């Protein structure tokens, strides 16, 4: 599942900044697809990532995402 997510995120980041996208990966393949809508925020809108573990918090930091969790406060404090 993580590999599919990573690939989909790469495609989205291309679509946020390009007029046409071409991408070939293990799970998705697109050739010269026009992008009709672009985000107002540049280079992309804020991206949010659900955090359920300290490893998930590390992904948020590495990718520059905003993080959100439904964990109880004591558990969420471990992520900080």
Secondary structure by P-SEA (a helix, b strand, c coil): caaaaaaaaaaaaaaacccbbbbbcccccccccccccccccccccbbbbbbccaaaaaaaaaabbbbbbcccaaaaaaac
